[in-house]
Amino acid sequence: MVSYFYLFCFIFACVLSMQYVYKWNEHYNEHVTLLFMIVPLANYGFWDLSVAKNIEQAVLANKITKTSHTEKVCRTLKIQQCRQ
């Protein structure tokens, strides 16, 4: 049941990202563009973790999920709360 929720979130985030790319113009903020690319990646990692059948697949899914939440992303987006 939870895996269906993660799958729905992943598909919805992909649809919104495709819509953003379709309507993208040069005047949009690059931080918002980066967020629209990171959120589907994180949702994919959560979904892949929820359907993992073995430990190797779970570790890979965990790496995908953690990649989208690293300190680099926080520094790129200039988010102060991540530095605490």
Secondary structure, DSSP 8 states (H G I E B T S, - for coil): -HHHHHHHHHHHHHHHHHHHHHT--TTS-HHHHHHHHHHHHHHHHHHHHHT--SHHHHHHHHHHHHHTTSHHHHHHHT-SGGG-
